[in-house]
Amino acid sequence: MHERTAIVTGSTSGIGREVAMGLLEEGYTVLVTGRRAALLEDVLEKARKNDLKAISHVADLSTEEGILSLIRKGQSALPHIDILVNNAGGLVFAPIENITDKDYETLMSVNLRAPFLLSRAFLPEMKKRGSGLIVNISSVAGTEAWEGSSLYSMTKFALRGLTGSLLAEGAPHGVKAFAICPGYVATPMVSGAPVPLKEMIQPNDILKTIRYVRDLSPYAVSPEILLNRLGAFS
């Protein structure tokens, strides 16, 4: 029987945790990863209690070595990759003159270099096997920009560009790639937002969106899906 596998970056909280747990509950072997070992252990403990197969790896995706160590772990611990979810991301909202070099380097690495290097590592195997799905978590800020969003929007616009190219390269071989561009999602990252958490998109909505695209017929794909909260239109 084919072992279904996935890598979910940033899987210790928020969207990533919800997606990782959802895939685990479906029977996937999931490589969960994050910067904080204690939070990863919490995910592993929940998986163990429910007899689910999670593999953990501590990695800081703001560094190239952290990204490369995750690639090595994926290649050694999993027989193949069915789903790659590039979810880990940083957030900086500030006037451009207040954005530091460190802010720039961190967001460029976590939001762009990690998805690029992970996709470069695992797409060839997906193409050779004739199946696979790469999911990039972009943002509504990757479809429009606002005051203070220069760095964040730049990375999320670019992530959509990467996604389109991955789809163009993978589609002839049966591999799909798509981007989810959500507005406010109820996660710790946006706890200070001027919108009540209950009125935000829920992490489970992202999981449902991934399942929707995954379960489409082989020749159907949605290159990107924009999700926004209902209040954004009132």
PyMOL commands that set and color helices and strands:
alter all, ss='L'
color gray80, all
select helices_A, chain A and resi 14-25+37-49+64-77+96-98+101-129+140-142+150-173+188-190+197-199+203-214+230-233
alter helices_A, ss='H'
color red, helices_A
select strands_A, chain A and resi 5-8+29-34+54-58+83-86+132-137+175-182+224-227
alter strands_A, ss='S'
color yellow, strands_A
deselect
rebuild
show_as cartoon
